[in-house]
Amino acid sequence: MSDLKLGPLPKQESFKLTLILSKQLRDALDLYVSDYVSIHGPAELQDLAPHMLEAFIRSDKAFMKRHTESIRANAASIPQPLPSSSNLGAEGNVARKRRSQPTEDTAATS
């Protein structure tokens, strides 16, 4: 099974929020939790949902552009999960390629 976009969860302070969901959304979330558990181990929907919402907000380019300053101000206090190899995207692939290419120093000694 391929990795999910959501990696292992960091520990952080939280507060309670109650939501009303459609049955279809709840069923989809239950399937996601099942996949997550099979890859990363025990977790509950209430553990994953905050990270899923954060990932959604961070992926909204218009929102992020409008609120960059306030997000940066708060970013230092928000623990970030380490990216898995499947969710690095193009930037991660470029970084991997750079590390695998010999530098002038290593090329000269080879």
Number of C-alpha atoms within 10 A of each C-alpha: 6 7 14 15 15 19 19 18 15 11 11 9 6 7 4 6 7 5 6 6 9 9 9 9 10 13 12 12 15 14 12 16 20 16 16 22 13 12 15 14 10 11 15 12 15 11 13 18 13 13 18 14 11 10 13 10 13 13 11 10 11 11 11 15 10 10 11 13 11 10 14 11 9 9 12 9 9 12 12 13 13 13 14 15 12 14 15 15 11 9 10 15 12 12 11 12 11 11 9 9 10 12 10 8 8 9 9 8 6 6
